[in-house]
């Protein structure tokens, strides 16, 4: 009995936590409503105006000691809550054992125009209790009503904050006679829930001339600002001023929000980047005097005075020469694009491929503006060599075969790779060979045949292994890479003998050999003389 009482108290506590519902006015038997929530106990959810097909779960608990049979619960929601189309208003249970809790799930919609708050839902519960044992039992029918509560806590509140010309990264100024300019409206959501299926519609009067007037933006999350771009022009006879733009935001399948923002029309220069690019087409590690071309245009309606430009090169790029990163423009009239050229070097150690961003600062009388110009360092093959077969080179040697393993350590495929040895004086031979195509990580053997002049001094010699190739990302261009190599020339056999014969030890040995030979000859002669007697 104490255990049953503890269970009832625990379930009542859960009910008070999940839902502060009003209790029924009369004793309703052992079956109680122990809680209710949007979603479920394990996965509760928040609900906003305009929500559809949201599960609302009511939990029924048998707090008695006998089974509950033929239980049913029916809900009676009122505005702004209603059942989703096709959803049931009543849930039935055949049997609820003692101590068991069962969920009754209903699907509801929330009216789009609802405000946030806690709404009441009336419920009616009906069930039967069969008490006793198999021989003696009694049947009792119970029913009760109970008021449940459903919080609507989230709401969307789309707003329009401001209007400006151009984009966030490249703002411009509107001027009389401008055509097909970009008018950006910044919209947001100051509510607590997302605005779904949002579309922005604008309208404007003189002197704003709209080319496009609506854009779909999808979902606008709470606290997020979204720039929405439209195409518009300005009448030729417009004067300076801020002109109203009416903004209407449609969202949540039928709701609307309205606002007014102001688009400025000014009489001032406004400098923008019309285009940019690498004059050579691509930039690779090791390139010098790479030309970055930028086209500036004044989209304002007055001439910009004292215009000067500077780029700041990010590492590892370097100026080609002092002053190669600056250009003086002077006057820049409206609507006349002018080309600028800046030069820089790309060190051989630069990574590739790599995307870099070059800040371009444009200053003029009364203002300045900055832009980020992207530069792409293209993929390039890069080679290393390892000696494979290096026989000894000696004075007077000929047709000595030497080989190197050539490996493409870069990240671009090299086509038609050839290798040539650039040799110092005294070394010659067949110094050119064809290697073939090498993909990244692939290796091949380069073999040469060398001759050594007999007069070449003994010692170490520096040479160059020069590799040439082409790449598919640079049509018409041939690349060259030089790899330092070394050779050692030792004495030849003839030179070795000459050196030995001219040395002190060689002369002494030669004299000794002559003396020995003379002694042998003399001994033979004396022997013959004695035999002849």
ZIKA-V761155 format. One record per residue. N is the residue number from 1. RES is the residue in three letters. PHI is phi in radians with two decimals (none if undefined). Layout:
BEGIN
n=N res=RES phi=PHI
n=N res=RES phi=PHI
END
This chain:
BEGIN
n=1 res=UNK phi=none
n=2 res=UNK phi=-1.09
n=3 res=UNK phi=-1.12
n=4 res=UNK phi=-1.12
n=5 res=UNK phi=-1.11
n=6 res=UNK phi=-1.12
n=7 res=UNK phi=-1.12
n=8 res=UNK phi=-1.08
n=9 res=UNK phi=-1.10
n=10 res=UNK phi=-1.12
n=11 res=UNK phi=-1.18
n=12 res=UNK phi=-1.14
n=13 res=UNK phi=-1.11
n=14 res=UNK phi=-1.04
n=15 res=UNK phi=-1.06
n=16 res=UNK phi=-1.19
n=17 res=UNK phi=-1.29
n=18 res=UNK phi=-1.26
n=19 res=UNK phi=-2.68
n=20 res=UNK phi=-1.41
n=21 res=UNK phi=-1.35
n=22 res=UNK phi=-1.38
n=23 res=UNK phi=-1.33
n=24 res=UNK phi=-1.11
n=25 res=UNK phi=-1.35
n=26 res=UNK phi=-2.34
n=27 res=UNK phi=-1.07
n=28 res=UNK phi=-2.01
n=29 res=UNK phi=1.52
n=30 res=UNK phi=-1.33
n=31 res=UNK phi=-1.47
n=32 res=UNK phi=-2.18
n=33 res=UNK phi=-1.53
n=34 res=UNK phi=-1.62
n=35 res=UNK phi=2.83
n=36 res=UNK phi=-2.70
n=37 res=UNK phi=-2.84
n=38 res=UNK phi=-1.25
n=39 res=UNK phi=1.47
n=40 res=UNK phi=-2.58
n=41 res=UNK phi=-1.05
n=42 res=UNK phi=-1.38
n=43 res=UNK phi=-2.49
n=44 res=UNK phi=-1.21
n=45 res=UNK phi=-2.37
n=46 res=UNK phi=-1.67
n=47 res=UNK phi=-2.17
n=48 res=UNK phi=-2.18
n=49 res=UNK phi=-1.02
n=50 res=UNK phi=1.59
n=51 res=UNK phi=-1.17
n=52 res=UNK phi=-2.28
n=53 res=UNK phi=0.89
n=54 res=UNK phi=-1.62
n=55 res=UNK phi=-1.22
n=56 res=UNK phi=-2.09
n=57 res=UNK phi=-1.84
n=58 res=UNK phi=-1.96
n=59 res=UNK phi=-1.82
n=60 res=UNK phi=-1.87
n=61 res=UNK phi=-2.15
n=62 res=UNK phi=-1.50
n=63 res=UNK phi=-1.59
n=64 res=UNK phi=-1.65
n=65 res=UNK phi=-1.87
n=66 res=UNK phi=-2.15
n=67 res=UNK phi=-1.13
n=68 res=UNK phi=-1.82
n=69 res=UNK phi=-2.10
n=70 res=UNK phi=0.89
n=71 res=UNK phi=-1.48
n=72 res=UNK phi=-2.52
n=73 res=UNK phi=-2.35
n=74 res=UNK phi=-2.21
n=75 res=UNK phi=-1.86
n=76 res=UNK phi=-2.28
n=77 res=UNK phi=-1.28
n=78 res=UNK phi=-2.22
n=79 res=UNK phi=-0.88
n=80 res=UNK phi=-1.65
n=81 res=UNK phi=-1.70
n=82 res=UNK phi=-2.72
n=83 res=UNK phi=-1.21
n=84 res=UNK phi=-1.14
n=85 res=UNK phi=-0.96
n=86 res=UNK phi=1.50
n=87 res=UNK phi=-1.44
n=88 res=UNK phi=-1.40
n=89 res=UNK phi=-1.71
n=90 res=UNK phi=-2.37
n=91 res=UNK phi=-2.17
n=92 res=UNK phi=-2.03
n=93 res=UNK phi=-2.32
n=94 res=UNK phi=-1.28
n=95 res=UNK phi=-2.58
n=96 res=UNK phi=-2.19
n=97 res=UNK phi=-1.12
n=98 res=UNK phi=-1.03
n=99 res=UNK phi=1.39
n=100 res=UNK phi=-1.51
n=101 res=UNK phi=-2.10
n=102 res=UNK phi=-2.17
n=103 res=UNK phi=-1.66
n=104 res=UNK phi=-1.95
n=105 res=UNK phi=-1.84
n=106 res=UNK phi=-2.08
n=107 res=UNK phi=-2.02
n=108 res=UNK phi=-2.28
n=109 res=UNK phi=-1.97
n=110 res=UNK phi=-2.02
n=111 res=UNK phi=-1.02
n=112 res=UNK phi=-1.03
n=113 res=UNK phi=-1.55
n=114 res=UNK phi=-1.21
n=115 res=UNK phi=-1.68
n=116 res=UNK phi=-1.31
n=117 res=UNK phi=2.84
n=118 res=UNK phi=-1.95
n=119 res=UNK phi=-1.96
n=120 res=UNK phi=-1.55
n=121 res=UNK phi=-2.26
n=122 res=UNK phi=-1.41
n=123 res=UNK phi=-2.22
n=124 res=UNK phi=-2.19
n=125 res=UNK phi=-2.04
n=126 res=UNK phi=-2.34
n=127 res=UNK phi=-2.86
n=128 res=UNK phi=-2.20
n=129 res=UNK phi=-2.04
n=130 res=UNK phi=-1.84
n=131 res=UNK phi=-1.81
n=132 res=UNK phi=1.81
n=133 res=UNK phi=-2.05
n=134 res=UNK phi=-1.22
n=135 res=UNK phi=-1.78
n=136 res=UNK phi=-2.16
n=137 res=UNK phi=-2.60
n=138 res=UNK phi=-2.36
n=139 res=UNK phi=-2.05
n=140 res=UNK phi=-2.30
n=141 res=UNK phi=-1.77
n=142 res=UNK phi=-2.16
n=143 res=UNK phi=-2.77
n=144 res=UNK phi=-2.77
n=145 res=UNK phi=-1.97
n=146 res=UNK phi=-2.57
n=147 res=UNK phi=-1.63
n=148 res=UNK phi=-1.75
n=149 res=UNK phi=-2.26
n=150 res=UNK phi=-2.29
n=151 res=UNK phi=-1.42
n=152 res=UNK phi=-1.94
n=153 res=UNK phi=-1.90
n=154 res=UNK phi=-1.80
n=155 res=UNK phi=-2.63
n=156 res=UNK phi=-1.75
n=157 res=UNK phi=-2.44
n=158 res=UNK phi=-1.13
n=159 res=UNK phi=-2.46
n=160 res=UNK phi=-1.99
n=161 res=UNK phi=-1.63
n=162 res=UNK phi=-2.82
n=163 res=UNK phi=-2.31
n=164 res=UNK phi=-2.63
n=165 res=UNK phi=-1.69
n=166 res=UNK phi=1.56
n=167 res=UNK phi=-2.16
n=168 res=UNK phi=-1.10
n=169 res=UNK phi=-1.45
n=170 res=UNK phi=-2.47
n=171 res=UNK phi=-1.21
n=172 res=UNK phi=-2.31
n=173 res=UNK phi=-2.00
n=174 res=UNK phi=-1.55
n=175 res=UNK phi=-2.41
n=176 res=UNK phi=-0.98
n=177 res=UNK phi=1.56
n=178 res=UNK phi=-1.14
n=179 res=UNK phi=-2.17
n=180 res=UNK phi=0.91
n=181 res=UNK phi=-1.46
n=182 res=UNK phi=-1.70
n=183 res=UNK phi=-1.82
n=184 res=UNK phi=-1.80
n=185 res=UNK phi=-1.89
n=186 res=UNK phi=-1.62
n=187 res=UNK phi=-1.95
n=188 res=UNK phi=-2.74
n=189 res=UNK phi=-2.47
n=190 res=UNK phi=-1.63
n=191 res=UNK phi=-1.48
n=192 res=UNK phi=-1.87
n=193 res=UNK phi=-2.28
n=194 res=UNK phi=-1.21
n=195 res=UNK phi=-1.69
n=196 res=UNK phi=-1.63
n=197 res=UNK phi=0.86
n=198 res=UNK phi=-1.44
n=199 res=UNK phi=-2.31
n=200 res=UNK phi=-1.94
n=201 res=UNK phi=-2.04
n=202 res=UNK phi=-2.24
n=203 res=UNK phi=-2.51
n=204 res=UNK phi=-2.68
n=205 res=UNK phi=-1.84
n=206 res=UNK phi=-0.90
n=207 res=UNK phi=-1.71
n=208 res=UNK phi=-1.34
n=209 res=UNK phi=-2.03
n=210 res=UNK phi=-1.43
n=211 res=UNK phi=-1.71
n=212 res=UNK phi=-2.11
n=213 res=UNK phi=-2.34
n=214 res=UNK phi=-2.63
n=215 res=UNK phi=-2.50
n=216 res=UNK phi=-1.55
n=217 res=UNK phi=-2.00
n=218 res=UNK phi=1.31
n=219 res=UNK phi=-1.66
n=220 res=UNK phi=-1.95
n=221 res=UNK phi=-1.18
n=222 res=UNK phi=-1.09
n=223 res=UNK phi=1.31
n=224 res=UNK phi=-1.80
n=225 res=UNK phi=-1.87
n=226 res=UNK phi=-2.17
n=227 res=UNK phi=-1.38
n=228 res=UNK phi=-2.03
n=229 res=UNK phi=-1.77
n=230 res=UNK phi=-2.21
n=231 res=UNK phi=-1.83
n=232 res=UNK phi=-2.66
n=233 res=UNK phi=-2.24
n=234 res=UNK phi=-2.27
n=235 res=UNK phi=-1.02
n=236 res=UNK phi=-1.10
n=237 res=UNK phi=-1.70
n=238 res=UNK phi=-1.18
n=239 res=UNK phi=-1.98
n=240 res=UNK phi=-1.08
n=241 res=UNK phi=2.88
n=242 res=UNK phi=-1.88
n=243 res=UNK phi=-1.96
n=244 res=UNK phi=-1.25
n=245 res=UNK phi=-2.21
n=246 res=UNK phi=-1.46
n=247 res=UNK phi=-2.07
n=248 res=UNK phi=-2.16
n=249 res=UNK phi=-1.95
n=250 res=UNK phi=-1.66
n=251 res=UNK phi=-2.74
n=252 res=UNK phi=0.84
n=253 res=UNK phi=0.96
n=254 res=UNK phi=2.35
n=255 res=UNK phi=-1.54
n=256 res=UNK phi=-2.37
n=257 res=UNK phi=-2.39
n=258 res=UNK phi=-2.16
n=259 res=UNK phi=-2.76
n=260 res=UNK phi=-2.20
n=261 res=UNK phi=-2.13
n=262 res=UNK phi=-2.18
n=263 res=UNK phi=-1.73
n=264 res=UNK phi=-1.43
n=265 res=UNK phi=-2.11
n=266 res=UNK phi=-2.20
n=267 res=UNK phi=-1.83
n=268 res=UNK phi=-2.75
n=269 res=UNK phi=-1.19
n=270 res=UNK phi=-2.51
n=271 res=UNK phi=-1.71
n=272 res=UNK phi=-2.38
n=273 res=UNK phi=-1.58
n=274 res=UNK phi=-1.57
n=275 res=UNK phi=-2.99
n=276 res=UNK phi=-2.81
n=277 res=UNK phi=3.01
n=278 res=UNK phi=-1.57
n=279 res=UNK phi=-1.05
n=280 res=UNK phi=-1.36
n=281 res=UNK phi=1.66
n=282 res=UNK phi=-2.44
n=283 res=UNK phi=-2.06
n=284 res=UNK phi=-2.18
n=285 res=UNK phi=-0.94
n=286 res=UNK phi=1.63
n=287 res=UNK phi=-1.32
n=288 res=UNK phi=-2.04
n=289 res=UNK phi=0.95
n=290 res=UNK phi=-1.24
n=291 res=UNK phi=-1.78
n=292 res=UNK phi=-1.67
n=293 res=UNK phi=-1.79
n=294 res=UNK phi=-2.26
n=295 res=UNK phi=-1.89
n=296 res=UNK phi=-1.72
n=297 res=UNK phi=-2.46
n=298 res=UNK phi=-1.65
n=299 res=UNK phi=-1.59
n=300 res=UNK phi=-1.40
n=301 res=UNK phi=-2.13
n=302 res=UNK phi=-2.39
n=303 res=UNK phi=-1.22
n=304 res=UNK phi=-1.47
n=305 res=UNK phi=-1.82
n=306 res=UNK phi=0.93
n=307 res=UNK phi=-1.44
n=308 res=UNK phi=-2.36
n=309 res=UNK phi=-2.31
n=310 res=UNK phi=-2.55
n=311 res=UNK phi=-1.91
n=312 res=UNK phi=-1.92
n=313 res=UNK phi=-1.39
n=314 res=UNK phi=-1.35
n=315 res=UNK phi=-1.08
n=316 res=UNK phi=-1.71
n=317 res=UNK phi=-1.14
n=318 res=UNK phi=-2.34
n=319 res=UNK phi=-1.05
n=320 res=UNK phi=-1.18
n=321 res=UNK phi=-2.90
n=322 res=UNK phi=-1.01
n=323 res=UNK phi=1.59
n=324 res=UNK phi=-1.30
n=325 res=UNK phi=-1.88
n=326 res=UNK phi=-2.28
n=327 res=UNK phi=-2.51
n=328 res=UNK phi=-1.70
n=329 res=UNK phi=-1.73
n=330 res=UNK phi=1.51
n=331 res=UNK phi=-1.56
n=332 res=UNK phi=-2.28
n=333 res=UNK phi=-1.21
n=334 res=UNK phi=-1.10
n=335 res=UNK phi=1.29
n=336 res=UNK phi=-1.99
n=337 res=UNK phi=-1.11
n=338 res=UNK phi=-2.20
n=339 res=UNK phi=-1.52
n=340 res=UNK phi=-2.12
n=341 res=UNK phi=-2.24
n=342 res=UNK phi=-2.14
n=343 res=UNK phi=-2.09
n=344 res=UNK phi=-2.59
n=345 res=UNK phi=-1.93
n=346 res=UNK phi=-1.95
n=347 res=UNK phi=-1.05
n=348 res=UNK phi=-1.08
n=349 res=UNK phi=-1.43
n=350 res=UNK phi=-1.13
n=351 res=UNK phi=-1.28
n=352 res=UNK phi=-2.64
n=353 res=UNK phi=-1.31
n=354 res=UNK phi=-2.68
n=355 res=UNK phi=-1.80
n=356 res=UNK phi=-2.03
n=357 res=UNK phi=-2.20
n=358 res=UNK phi=-1.78
n=359 res=UNK phi=-1.19
n=360 res=UNK phi=-1.97
n=361 res=UNK phi=-1.88
n=362 res=UNK phi=-2.04
n=363 res=UNK phi=-2.00
n=364 res=UNK phi=-2.64
n=365 res=UNK phi=-1.07
n=366 res=UNK phi=1.71
n=367 res=UNK phi=3.13
n=368 res=UNK phi=-2.72
n=369 res=UNK phi=-2.62
n=370 res=UNK phi=-2.17
n=371 res=UNK phi=-2.38
n=372 res=UNK phi=-1.89
n=373 res=UNK phi=-1.78
n=374 res=UNK phi=-1.33
n=375 res=UNK phi=-2.23
n=376 res=UNK phi=-1.84
n=377 res=UNK phi=-1.55
n=378 res=UNK phi=-1.35
n=379 res=UNK phi=-1.11
n=380 res=UNK phi=-2.46
n=381 res=UNK phi=-1.18
n=382 res=UNK phi=-2.53
n=383 res=UNK phi=-1.97
n=384 res=UNK phi=-2.27
n=385 res=UNK phi=-2.30
n=386 res=UNK phi=-2.29
n=387 res=UNK phi=-1.03
n=388 res=UNK phi=-1.90
n=389 res=UNK phi=-2.40
n=390 res=UNK phi=-2.30
n=391 res=UNK phi=-1.09
n=392 res=UNK phi=-1.19
n=393 res=UNK phi=-1.69
n=394 res=UNK phi=-2.22
n=395 res=UNK phi=-1.01
n=396 res=UNK phi=1.45
n=397 res=UNK phi=-1.26
n=398 res=UNK phi=-2.46
n=399 res=UNK phi=0.95
n=400 res=UNK phi=-1.50
n=401 res=UNK phi=-1.50
n=402 res=UNK phi=-2.16
n=403 res=UNK phi=-2.39
n=404 res=UNK phi=-2.23
n=405 res=UNK phi=-1.56
n=406 res=UNK phi=-1.74
n=407 res=UNK phi=-2.14
n=408 res=UNK phi=-1.51
n=409 res=UNK phi=-1.55
n=410 res=UNK phi=-1.47
n=411 res=UNK phi=-2.13
n=412 res=UNK phi=-2.38
n=413 res=UNK phi=-1.31
n=414 res=UNK phi=-1.77
n=415 res=UNK phi=-1.86
n=416 res=UNK phi=0.93
n=417 res=UNK phi=-1.29
n=418 res=UNK phi=-2.23
n=419 res=UNK phi=-2.25
n=420 res=UNK phi=-2.45
n=421 res=UNK phi=-1.63
n=422 res=UNK phi=-1.70
n=423 res=UNK phi=-1.77
n=424 res=UNK phi=-1.34
n=425 res=UNK phi=-1.04
n=426 res=UNK phi=1.77
n=427 res=UNK phi=-2.02
n=428 res=UNK phi=-2.67
n=429 res=UNK phi=2.30
n=430 res=UNK phi=-1.49
n=431 res=UNK phi=-1.84
n=432 res=UNK phi=-2.16
n=433 res=UNK phi=-2.60
n=434 res=UNK phi=-1.70
n=435 res=UNK phi=-1.69
n=436 res=UNK phi=1.85
n=437 res=UNK phi=-1.55
n=438 res=UNK phi=-2.28
n=439 res=UNK phi=-1.38
n=440 res=UNK phi=-0.94
n=441 res=UNK phi=1.49
n=442 res=UNK phi=-1.54
n=443 res=UNK phi=-2.17
n=444 res=UNK phi=-2.66
n=445 res=UNK phi=-1.76
n=446 res=UNK phi=-2.01
n=447 res=UNK phi=-2.05
n=448 res=UNK phi=-2.24
n=449 res=UNK phi=-2.09
n=450 res=UNK phi=-2.01
n=451 res=UNK phi=-2.04
n=452 res=UNK phi=-2.10
n=453 res=UNK phi=-1.11
n=454 res=UNK phi=-1.15
n=455 res=UNK phi=-1.62
n=456 res=UNK phi=-1.23
n=457 res=UNK phi=-1.09
n=458 res=UNK phi=-1.17
n=459 res=UNK phi=2.67
n=460 res=UNK phi=-1.65
n=461 res=UNK phi=-2.22
n=462 res=UNK phi=-1.62
n=463 res=UNK phi=-2.39
n=464 res=UNK phi=-2.14
n=465 res=UNK phi=-1.69
n=466 res=UNK phi=-1.77
n=467 res=UNK phi=-1.92
n=468 res=UNK phi=-2.22
n=469 res=UNK phi=-2.86
n=470 res=UNK phi=-2.20
n=471 res=UNK phi=-2.34
n=472 res=UNK phi=-1.21
n=473 res=UNK phi=-1.55
n=474 res=UNK phi=-2.53
n=475 res=UNK phi=-1.02
n=476 res=UNK phi=1.39
n=477 res=UNK phi=-1.99
n=478 res=UNK phi=-1.91
n=479 res=UNK phi=-1.80
n=480 res=UNK phi=-2.34
n=481 res=UNK phi=-2.35
n=482 res=UNK phi=-1.88
n=483 res=UNK phi=-2.07
n=484 res=UNK phi=-1.15
n=485 res=UNK phi=-2.33
n=486 res=UNK phi=-2.31
n=487 res=UNK phi=-2.25
n=488 res=UNK phi=-2.07
n=489 res=UNK phi=-1.84
n=490 res=UNK phi=-1.85
n=491 res=UNK phi=-1.15
n=492 res=UNK phi=-1.45
n=493 res=UNK phi=-1.15
n=494 res=UNK phi=-1.12
n=495 res=UNK phi=-1.14
n=496 res=UNK phi=-1.13
n=497 res=UNK phi=-1.16
n=498 res=UNK phi=-1.03
n=499 res=UNK phi=-1.12
n=500 res=UNK phi=-1.24
n=501 res=UNK phi=-1.14
n=502 res=UNK phi=-1.54
n=503 res=UNK phi=-1.45
n=504 res=UNK phi=-1.05
n=505 res=UNK phi=-1.14
n=506 res=UNK phi=-1.20
n=507 res=UNK phi=-1.13
n=508 res=UNK phi=-1.06
n=509 res=UNK phi=-1.16
n=510 res=UNK phi=-1.14
n=511 res=UNK phi=-1.04
n=512 res=UNK phi=-1.08
n=513 res=UNK phi=-1.12
n=514 res=UNK phi=-1.12
n=515 res=UNK phi=-1.06
n=516 res=UNK phi=-1.10
n=517 res=UNK phi=-1.10
n=518 res=UNK phi=-1.08
n=519 res=UNK phi=-1.13
n=520 res=UNK phi=-1.12
n=521 res=UNK phi=-1.07
n=522 res=UNK phi=-1.09
n=523 res=UNK phi=-1.13
n=524 res=UNK phi=-1.14
n=525 res=UNK phi=-1.10
n=526 res=UNK phi=-1.10
n=527 res=UNK phi=-1.13
n=528 res=UNK phi=-1.13
n=529 res=UNK phi=-1.13
n=530 res=UNK phi=-1.19
n=531 res=UNK phi=-1.20
n=532 res=UNK phi=-1.32
n=533 res=UNK phi=-1.34
END
